[in-house]
Every structure is written in structure tokens, then in C-alpha cells.
Amino acid sequence: MESVTLDALDLRLLHALQLDGRAPFSKIAAVLDVSDRTVARHFGKLRSAGIARVAGVTNSHRLGHAEWLVRLRVPPARSTALARALAHRPDTAWVAVLSSGTEVGCVFRVAGEGPAPLGELGRLSYISHIEAHRVLRPVMQRRWAGRNLALTDEQIAALTPEATADPRPVELTDLDRRLLPALAADGRAAYPDLARRIGWSESAVRRRLHELRHMGVLQLDVEVDSGLFGYSVQCMLRLSVVPGSLAHVARALAADPEAAFVGTMTGSHNLVAVAVCRNAEALDTYLTDRVGALDGVERLESALVTAYVKRAAPEG
């Protein structure tokens, strides 16, 4: 990946896109008080360098899909290849190499209440251990705060789409099954390009994309390395919490600026989180002074995220 340093406008642009990944460059430019061409040039630079892209992410809860957190113990020489193979599967939403290559972690999304699809993985002789737990409820209602600090309150208000809360059950159509993968690849793809790619009319694509966002089925996420914001350490945490304290601990962690994801899950560890810190020293302080001090936490297990292969995170 080409070395690029984010300047002040890059940071504001990324914050704007996190608020609305399909906001026209003209709207972003007006709010940031720069030209359309400048905004387009900066985003083109970030995307061509492989630093940032907008991805369409489906909401498992709205579709009635189950999420399974799976961890696979493997020889370090095998971890990258396995992670890449998992990332190419349409039923994975998040794939990372953990613990310096000795583990691969991923999130499977399964229709209905089905189990994690582990049959093929169980036949791979080099995987020495498989652990799968159902993610029951995401607790966070925001993204990691560290990348969303560049805009003023007025700019945030101008770029934030109107909130929607459509409770209707959602069943995917044939159009959805073509459109959503295309948006996962490029959440900012132009309507004519989307229409040509999936073989549907532009008017139908435009209308359905708006409906999917309105219903909360489709979310747009900016995939970008936290290291570019000065936060070089990410860590998956699994906590065993006394049942009576679980809700309190989950809410407390979700409010922390270090939190990128918090959710309850099945298993001996009933809470999972991803923490983002500036360095190893900051992570140590967070684990000992913050997480370890919460009433009800009986056990804490941590695993450094060595590399992300697929970044679309669990909902939250």
C-alpha cells in the first residue's frame, strides 16, 4: 500500500463519509467550504492508495440473520491464506488474523437461526482448534469514535441523514441479492454503473437503494486503518461477566472512546469487544485500570489483531 499521510481535509472528508457514505461530493464540499474537485481529488487519492473505501454493509438484525464469532487456531504459516479464503466467502462479514498469526477470527452471518457453517473448516487438518459462539446482541450504536473527530457539530448536523426506524420485517428481493454484493464492493458506485453491473434499470436501483437505507438494511461504512489516525493497536477482548452485571458492563464499555465493537454472546465468555488504542502501553492501561476495575468482570482474555483481511464489522 502506498504511503500516504492524512491531512486536515482528508480527516474531515473521512468523517463526512462515515456520516453518509453516499453523500454527493458537491454536498460535502459545500459543508467543508472547498471545491467539488478538491473533495473528489482527495477521495480518489485515498481510494487509489488502498487507504479508504466505502463499503455497503447489511444489518443482520433487520434481515433476521444470526452472527457467529468463530476463532480458528492454525500454524502461523497458514493464517494469512486461510484468512483470505474466508474473506472471499459471501457469508463472512469480518475476518482478521489474531495473536501474531496463531489464530484467525471471523464473523459468519447465517440466515435464520442456523448454526455456523463449520463443516468445510473442520476437514482442514492444519486447524487444531475451532471455537464458535453466537453473537446475541450488539450493544454499541456508533462506530469507533477516534476517526470521527474532525468535524464541528454544525457540519455533523448538515451531513447526517435523517434518522429512520422502519420496524417492518425485510425479505430480500432478487434485485437486493444482486445489488447488495455490488454495494459491498463499492458503496459509492454511481447509479448507472450499478444498473449496468447487475442488469437492472437505473430507476429501480436508485429507488431500492433508498428503500434499503431507509429500512436500516443497508449501512455504509468507511473502511480505513486506525493507524492513520495515530492508533496502532487493536485488540479483541472476551470477558466473563457475572450475569447480573452483564448489561452494566456492556454499556460501560460501549461508552468508552477505545471501543470499536461491544456485544453479548454465548459461551463461557459472555461479552466480546474490540478495543482500539494508541499503543501497547495505552492498551495495558485500558485493560488494567478500566476493564479490570469494572464490577462483575471475572475473567478477561485478550488477543491482538495482527491484520484485517475483511473489515466489515459486526453491527454497532
C-alpha positions in Angstrom: 0.0 0.0 0.0 1.3 3.4 -1.0 2.4 5.6 2.0 0.0 8.5 2.5 -0.3 10.9 5.4 -3.7 12.2 6.1 -4.0 16.0 6.1 -6.8 18.0 7.8 -9.1 17.8 4.7 -8.6 14.1 4.5 -9.7 13.7 8.1 -12.8 15.9 7.5 -13.7 14.0 4.3 -13.5 10.6 6.0 -15.6 11.9 8.9 -18.2 13.2 6.4 -18.3 9.9 4.5 -18.8 8.0 7.8 -21.9 10.1 8.4 -23.2 9.5 4.9 -21.2 7.2 2.6 -23.2 8.2 -0.5 -23.3 12.0 0.1 -22.6 13.8 -3.1 -19.1 15.4 -3.3 -20.9 18.7 -4.0 -22.7 18.5 -0.7 -19.6 17.5 1.2 -17.7 20.3 -0.5 -20.3 22.9 0.4 -20.2 21.9 4.1 -16.4 21.8 4.2 -16.1 25.1 2.2 -13.9 23.7 -0.5 -14.5 22.9 -4.2 -16.1 19.7 -5.5 -13.0 19.0 -7.5 -10.8 19.2 -4.4 -13.1 16.7 -2.5 -13.1 14.3 -5.4 -9.3 14.5 -5.8 -8.7 13.8 -2.1 -11.1 10.8 -2.1 -9.5 9.5 -5.3 -6.1 9.7 -3.7 -7.2 7.8 -0.7 -9.0 5.1 -2.6 -6.3 4.5 -5.2 -3.7 4.2 -2.5 -5.9 1.5 -0.8 -6.3 3.6 2.3 -10.0 4.1 2.4 -13.1 2.8 0.6 -16.9 3.0 1.3 -18.5 -0.5 1.7 -22.2 -1.3 1.9 -22.8 -3.5 5.0 -26.1 -5.3 5.6 -27.7 -5.2 9.1 -28.1 -8.8 10.3 -30.8 -8.0 12.7 -33.1 -6.4 10.1 -32.7 -9.4 7.9 -33.2 -12.0 10.6 -29.6 -13.3 10.3 -27.6 -14.9 13.1 -24.0 -13.8 13.6 -21.4 -16.3 14.8 -17.9 -15.4 16.1 -15.5 -18.1 15.1 -11.9 -18.5 16.1 -9.6 -20.9 14.4 -6.2 -22.0 15.8 -3.7 -22.5 13.0 0.1 -22.6 12.3 1.3 -19.1 11.6 2.4 -20.1 8.1 -1.2 -20.9 7.3 -3.1 -18.0 8.9 -2.9 -15.4 6.1 -4.0 -17.9 3.3 -6.9 -19.1 5.5 -8.0 -15.6 6.3 -8.0 -14.6 2.7 -10.1 -17.7 1.7 -12.6 -16.8 4.4 -12.8 -13.2 3.3 -13.9 -14.3 -0.2 -16.9 -16.2 1.2 -20.1 -14.3 0.9 -21.3 -15.4 4.4 -18.4 -13.8 6.3 -18.6 -10.2 7.5 -15.3 -9.7 9.3 -12.0 -11.6 9.1 -8.8 -10.9 11.0 -5.5 -12.5 11.8 -5.0 -12.7 15.6 -2.2 -13.3 18.1 0.7 -12.9 15.6 -0.8 -15.4 13.2 -1.6 -18.3 15.5 -5.4 -17.6 15.2 -7.9 -16.4 12.6 -11.1 -14.8 13.8 -14.1 -14.2 11.7 -17.8 -13.5 11.9 -20.3 -15.6 9.9 -23.7 -14.4 9.0 -26.3 -17.2 8.7 -29.9 -16.9 7.6 -32.4 -17.6 10.3 -31.3 -19.4 13.4 -28.9 -21.8 11.6 -25.6 -22.8 13.1 -22.2 -21.6 12.0 -21.1 -23.3 8.7 -18.1 -25.1 10.1 -18.2 -28.4 8.1 -15.6 -27.5 5.5 -13.3 -25.9 8.1 -13.5 -29.0 10.3 -12.0 -31.1 7.5 -8.8 -28.9 7.2 -6.2 -30.9 9.1 -4.0 -27.9 9.9 -6.7 -26.3 12.0 -6.0 -27.5 15.5 -9.0 -26.0 17.3 -12.3 -24.3 16.3 -14.4 -22.3 18.7 -17.8 -20.8 17.7 -20.2 -18.6 19.7 -23.4 -16.8 18.7 -23.3 -13.0 18.9 -26.6 -12.3 20.7 -26.9 -8.6 20.8 -24.6 -5.7 19.6 -24.5 -3.1 22.3 -22.9 -0.1 20.6 -25.0 2.2 18.4 -22.0 4.1 17.0 -18.7 3.5 15.2 -15.3 3.8 16.8 -15.0 7.5 17.9 -11.4 8.0 17.1 -12.0 8.6 13.4 -14.9 10.9 13.8 -13.4 13.9 15.5 -12.7 16.2 12.5 -16.0 18.0 12.0 -17.8 20.6 14.0 -21.3 20.0 15.5 -22.8 22.2 12.8 -21.0 20.2 10.0 -22.1 16.9 11.5 -25.7 18.1 11.6 -25.5 19.2 8.0 -24.2 15.9 6.7 -26.1 13.4 8.9 -29.1 11.8 7.1 -32.5 11.9 8.6 -32.8 9.0 11.2 -35.1 6.2 10.2 -36.8 3.5 12.2 -38.9 1.3 10.0 -39.9 -1.8 12.0 -41.3 -3.9 9.1 -39.7 -7.3 8.5 -37.5 -7.3 5.5 -37.3 -10.1 2.9 -34.6 -9.7 0.2 -35.7 -9.5 -3.4 -33.9 -10.7 -6.5 -32.8 -7.1 -7.0 -31.4 -7.0 -3.5 -29.4 -10.2 -3.9 -27.7 -8.5 -6.9 -27.5 -5.0 -5.5 -26.1 -5.6 -2.1 -22.9 -7.5 -3.2 -22.2 -4.7 -5.7 -22.5 -2.1 -2.9 -20.3 -4.2 -0.6 -17.6 -3.9 -3.2 -18.2 -0.2 -3.8 -20.7 1.7 -1.6 -20.2 4.8 -3.6 -20.7 3.3 -7.1 -22.8 5.5 -9.3 -26.3 4.5 -10.1 -25.7 4.0 -13.9 -22.7 1.8 -13.1 -24.7 -0.2 -10.6 -27.5 -0.7 -13.1 -25.2 -1.9 -15.8 -23.3 -4.2 -13.4 -26.4 -6.0 -12.1 -28.6 -5.8 -15.2 -31.4 -3.7 -13.7 -32.9 -0.4 -14.6 -31.3 2.7 -13.1 -34.6 4.0 -11.7 -35.2 0.6 -9.9 -31.7 0.6 -8.5 -32.0 4.2 -7.2 -35.4 3.5 -5.6 -34.4 0.2 -4.0 -31.1 1.6 -2.6 -33.0 4.4 -1.0 -35.5 1.9 0.5 -32.8 -0.4 1.8 -31.1 2.5 3.6 -34.5 3.8 4.9 -35.4 0.4 6.4 -32.0 0.1 8.0 -31.0 -3.0 5.9 -28.1 -1.2 4.3 -25.4 0.8 6.2 -22.4 2.5 4.6 -19.1 2.1 6.4 -15.7 3.7 5.6 -13.0 1.1 5.8 -9.8 2.8 6.9 -6.8 1.7 9.1 -7.0 3.2 12.6 -3.2 3.5 12.5 -3.6 6.5 10.1 -5.3 8.3 13.0 -2.4 7.6 15.4 -4.0 4.4 17.0 -1.7 1.5 16.2 -3.0 -1.3 18.5 -6.3 -3.1 18.1 -7.3 -6.0 20.4 -10.2 -8.4 20.7 -11.4 -8.8 24.2 -13.6 -11.7 25.6 -15.0 -11.2 29.1 -16.7 -13.5 31.5 -19.1 -11.2 33.4 -21.4 -12.1 36.3 -24.9 -12.3 34.7 -26.4 -9.6 36.9 -23.6 -7.2 35.9 -23.6 -8.0 32.2 -25.8 -5.2 31.0 -24.0 -2.6 33.1 -20.5 -3.7 32.0 -21.6 -3.8 28.3 -23.0 -0.3 28.4 -19.9 1.0 30.2 -17.5 -0.5 27.6 -19.7 0.7 24.7 -19.3 4.3 26.0 -15.5 4.2 26.1 -13.7 6.0 23.3 -11.5 2.9 22.8 -14.5 0.8 21.9 -15.0 -0.2 18.3 -17.5 -3.0 19.0 -19.2 -4.5 22.0 -21.7 -7.3 22.0 -23.1 -10.1 24.2 -22.5 -13.7 23.1 -22.9 -17.3 24.1 -20.2 -19.4 25.8 -18.1 -19.1 29.0 -17.1 -15.6 27.8 -20.4 -13.8 27.5 -19.2 -10.4 26.3 -16.9 -9.6 23.3 -15.4 -6.3 22.4 -12.8 -4.7 20.1 -10.6 -2.0 21.6 -8.5 0.5 19.7 -5.6 2.1 21.5 -2.7 4.4 20.5 0.0 1.8 21.5 0.7 -1.2 23.7 1.2 0.9 26.8 -2.3 2.6 26.3 -3.8 -0.9 25.8 -2.3 -2.1 29.1 -3.6 0.9 30.9 -7.1 0.4 29.4 -7.2 -3.3 30.3 -5.9 -2.9 33.9 -7.3 0.4 35.0 -10.6 0.4 33.1 -11.8 -3.0 32.1 -10.3 -4.8 35.1 -11.8 -2.4 37.5 -15.4 -2.9 36.4 -17.5 -4.7 38.9 -18.7 -8.1 37.7 -15.8 -8.9 35.4 -14.5 -12.3 36.5 -12.1 -13.1 33.6 -10.6 -11.3 30.7 -9.0 -12.8 27.6 -7.3 -10.6 25.0 -5.9 -11.2 21.5 -4.1 -8.6 19.4 -5.5 -8.1 15.9 -2.4 -8.6 13.7 -4.1 -7.8 10.4 -7.5 -7.2 9.0 -8.4 -9.1 5.8 -12.1 -8.2 5.7 -13.2 -5.1 7.7 -17.0 -5.0 7.7 -17.6 -5.3 11.4 -20.4 -6.8 13.4 -23.3 -4.3 13.7 -22.8 -1.5 16.1 
